[in-house]
Amino acid sequence: MAEAGIIDKSATVAVLMGGMSTEREVSLKSGAAVLGALRERGWNAHGVDVGPDLPQQLIALGADVAWIALHGQFGEDGCVQGLLEVMRIPYTGSGVRGSAVAMDKITTKRLLADAGIPMPADSVWRAGEPIPEDLPMPVVAKFPEGGSTLGLEIVRDPEDLERALVDLSALGGEVLLEQFVAGDEITVAVLEGRALPVVSIVPDSGFFDFEAKYTKGRTRYIVPAPIDPLVAEAAQRYAVTAYERLDLGGVARADFIVDADGVPWFLEINTIPGMTATSLSPMAAGAVGIDFGALVEEILCAARLRIERRDHREKS
C-alpha cells in the first residue's frame, strides 16, 4: 500500500459529486457541503460533477487530490477509486477492494461471517429461480447494491413477496432476503479506525426510509444514543471490526438494529456516508468536538493512493 502523501493548501482539490447513480441528488448535496467547508478553510477546492468525461475534467482542472462525495454505483463501488489509481490522483476514503466489497451487502456478510458480529440470517434469490416458500415473515428484501434505503422492502406476507422480487430484480439479478429484526436503529461512524459515539435514529414513521432520512424534522437523532453503555460499546467494537476486516479508510458508517435483548445486529457499512445537513457521521463527530469543517479537512488530509505502482522492465 502506498504511503499517505502530504497534502497542503497549495493542492488543487477536486470534490467529486453528482455522478450517475440513483443517489445523484443526495451526492450533489453532500458535495456542495464539502466544497463549502473546504473553501471556508482556505483550500483550493473545485466541484466536479462526475460523468463519463471525468478523466478529461480532472486533467483540465489539474487535480492533485480528489475528495469523493459520490454515493452509489460508479462512485461508492470502487469504479472511481480504480480510475483515480490509474491516474495516480490520491483520493479520500476506502480503496478499490474495500469500496467494492462494502457496496455489495451479500459479499460484506460473507466476509464478516466468522468475525463474531451478530447478523440477520439470510438467503439469496436470483432472477429465474422459483419464488422461495415457507420464509418466516416478515422478511426484508434488499437490492444488494442499494443505498440511502433505496431498493429495500419489508415484506409482511407471502402474497407480496413475488411482487417485491420482481421490483427489486429490475435493479439487478440478485435479491438479498434477510431475517426481520425488530428493534431500535442505531449507527456507528468509524473515522480512520476509531469509533465515534453511537447515534440513535428515531423516525416519526417508525421506518427509516428515504423520506425520513432526507426530510428535516421527520426523524430525531440522539447522540450519544440513550442505550446501555455495554450495548453501545459492542456496536462500536463490531463497527471497527467490520471497518478493519474490509480494509476501509476515511469515514465509514455501520448501521445496526438493537433488539429487545440488547443485541446490536449488523445490517451494512457505508464507505461514503452522507455529508448533508441531516447526515449522521458529522453529527457523531460533533459530539466529540470535531466540527463539520474539521471533519472534512481531516478526511482530506488522509487522502492517499492504495495501490503501489510497479514498473516491470525486461531484463537485458
HUNORDA-V401735 format. One record per residue. N is the residue number from 1. D_LAST is the distance of its C-alpha to the last C-alpha in whole Angstrom. Layout:
n=N d_last=D_LAST
n=N d_last=D_LAST
This chain:
n=1 d_last=29
n=2 d_last=29
n=3 d_last=31
n=4 d_last=34
n=5 d_last=34
n=6 d_last=37
n=7 d_last=39
n=8 d_last=41
n=9 d_last=44
n=10 d_last=42
n=11 d_last=40
n=12 d_last=41
n=13 d_last=42
n=14 d_last=42
n=15 d_last=44
n=16 d_last=44
n=17 d_last=47
n=18 d_last=49
n=19 d_last=46
n=20 d_last=47
n=21 d_last=48
n=22 d_last=52
n=23 d_last=52
n=24 d_last=51
n=25 d_last=55
n=26 d_last=54
n=27 d_last=51
n=28 d_last=52
n=29 d_last=55
n=30 d_last=52
n=31 d_last=50
n=32 d_last=53
n=33 d_last=54
n=34 d_last=50
n=35 d_last=50
n=36 d_last=53
n=37 d_last=53
n=38 d_last=50
n=39 d_last=51
n=40 d_last=54
n=41 d_last=52
n=42 d_last=50
n=43 d_last=47
n=44 d_last=46
n=45 d_last=46
n=46 d_last=46
n=47 d_last=47
n=48 d_last=45
n=49 d_last=46
n=50 d_last=44
n=51 d_last=43
n=52 d_last=40
n=53 d_last=40
n=54 d_last=39
n=55 d_last=35
n=56 d_last=37
n=57 d_last=40
n=58 d_last=37
n=59 d_last=35
n=60 d_last=38
n=61 d_last=40
n=62 d_last=37
n=63 d_last=37
n=64 d_last=36
n=65 d_last=37
n=66 d_last=39
n=67 d_last=42
n=68 d_last=42
n=69 d_last=46
n=70 d_last=46
n=71 d_last=47
n=72 d_last=47
n=73 d_last=44
n=74 d_last=42
n=75 d_last=42
n=76 d_last=43
n=77 d_last=41
n=78 d_last=37
n=79 d_last=37
n=80 d_last=37
n=81 d_last=35
n=82 d_last=32
n=83 d_last=32
n=84 d_last=32
n=85 d_last=29
n=86 d_last=27
n=87 d_last=29
n=88 d_last=28
n=89 d_last=32
n=90 d_last=34
n=91 d_last=37
n=92 d_last=40
n=93 d_last=41
n=94 d_last=39
n=95 d_last=35
n=96 d_last=34
n=97 d_last=35
n=98 d_last=38
n=99 d_last=40
n=100 d_last=39
n=101 d_last=41
n=102 d_last=44
n=103 d_last=44
n=104 d_last=45
n=105 d_last=48
n=106 d_last=48
n=107 d_last=44
n=108 d_last=45
n=109 d_last=48
n=110 d_last=46
n=111 d_last=44
n=112 d_last=47
n=113 d_last=49
n=114 d_last=48
n=115 d_last=48
n=116 d_last=52
n=117 d_last=53
n=118 d_last=56
n=119 d_last=55
n=120 d_last=58
n=121 d_last=57
n=122 d_last=56
n=123 d_last=55
n=124 d_last=53
n=125 d_last=55
n=126 d_last=52
n=127 d_last=54
n=128 d_last=55
n=129 d_last=56
n=130 d_last=60
n=131 d_last=62
n=132 d_last=62
n=133 d_last=65
n=134 d_last=67
n=135 d_last=65
n=136 d_last=67
n=137 d_last=68
n=138 d_last=67
n=139 d_last=63
n=140 d_last=61
n=141 d_last=59
n=142 d_last=55
n=143 d_last=53
n=144 d_last=50
n=145 d_last=48
n=146 d_last=51
n=147 d_last=52
n=148 d_last=55
n=149 d_last=57
n=150 d_last=56
n=151 d_last=56
n=152 d_last=58
n=153 d_last=62
n=154 d_last=64
n=155 d_last=66
n=156 d_last=69
n=157 d_last=70
n=158 d_last=69
n=159 d_last=70
n=160 d_last=68
n=161 d_last=65
n=162 d_last=64
n=163 d_last=64
n=164 d_last=62
n=165 d_last=59
n=166 d_last=60
n=167 d_last=59
n=168 d_last=56
n=169 d_last=55
n=170 d_last=55
n=171 d_last=52
n=172 d_last=50
n=173 d_last=50
n=174 d_last=51
n=175 d_last=54
n=176 d_last=54
n=177 d_last=57
n=178 d_last=58
n=179 d_last=61
n=180 d_last=63
n=181 d_last=64
n=182 d_last=67
n=183 d_last=67
n=184 d_last=66
n=185 d_last=63
n=186 d_last=61
n=187 d_last=57
n=188 d_last=55
n=189 d_last=52
n=190 d_last=49
n=191 d_last=48
n=192 d_last=44
n=193 d_last=45
n=194 d_last=49
n=195 d_last=52
n=196 d_last=54
n=197 d_last=58
n=198 d_last=59
n=199 d_last=61
n=200 d_last=64
n=201 d_last=64
n=202 d_last=67
n=203 d_last=68
n=204 d_last=71
n=205 d_last=71
n=206 d_last=70
n=207 d_last=66
n=208 d_last=63
n=209 d_last=62
n=210 d_last=61
n=211 d_last=64
n=212 d_last=65
n=213 d_last=61
n=214 d_last=61
n=215 d_last=65
n=216 d_last=66
n=217 d_last=69
n=218 d_last=69
n=219 d_last=67
n=220 d_last=68
n=221 d_last=65
n=222 d_last=66
n=223 d_last=64
n=224 d_last=64
n=225 d_last=65
n=226 d_last=68
n=227 d_last=67
n=228 d_last=67
n=229 d_last=65
n=230 d_last=63
n=231 d_last=63
n=232 d_last=61
n=233 d_last=59
n=234 d_last=58
n=235 d_last=57
n=236 d_last=55
n=237 d_last=53
n=238 d_last=52
n=239 d_last=51
n=240 d_last=48
n=241 d_last=47
n=242 d_last=47
n=243 d_last=45
n=244 d_last=43
n=245 d_last=42
n=246 d_last=41
n=247 d_last=39
n=248 d_last=41
n=249 d_last=41
n=250 d_last=43
n=251 d_last=46
n=252 d_last=47
n=253 d_last=51
n=254 d_last=52
n=255 d_last=55
n=256 d_last=58
n=257 d_last=61
n=258 d_last=63
n=259 d_last=66
n=260 d_last=69
n=261 d_last=68
n=262 d_last=66
n=263 d_last=63
n=264 d_last=60
n=265 d_last=58
n=266 d_last=55
n=267 d_last=54
n=268 d_last=51
n=269 d_last=49
n=270 d_last=48
n=271 d_last=45
n=272 d_last=46
n=273 d_last=50
n=274 d_last=52
n=275 d_last=53
n=276 d_last=56
n=277 d_last=60
n=278 d_last=60
n=279 d_last=57
n=280 d_last=57
n=281 d_last=54
n=282 d_last=55
n=283 d_last=59
n=284 d_last=57
n=285 d_last=55
n=286 d_last=59
n=287 d_last=60
n=288 d_last=58
n=289 d_last=59
n=290 d_last=56
n=291 d_last=57
n=292 d_last=55
n=293 d_last=53
n=294 d_last=52
n=295 d_last=51
n=296 d_last=49
n=297 d_last=47
n=298 d_last=46
n=299 d_last=45
n=300 d_last=43
n=301 d_last=42
n=302 d_last=40
n=303 d_last=38
n=304 d_last=34
n=305 d_last=31
n=306 d_last=31
n=307 d_last=27
n=308 d_last=24
n=309 d_last=21
n=310 d_last=18
n=311 d_last=15
n=312 d_last=12
n=313 d_last=9
n=314 d_last=6
n=315 d_last=4
n=316 d_last=0
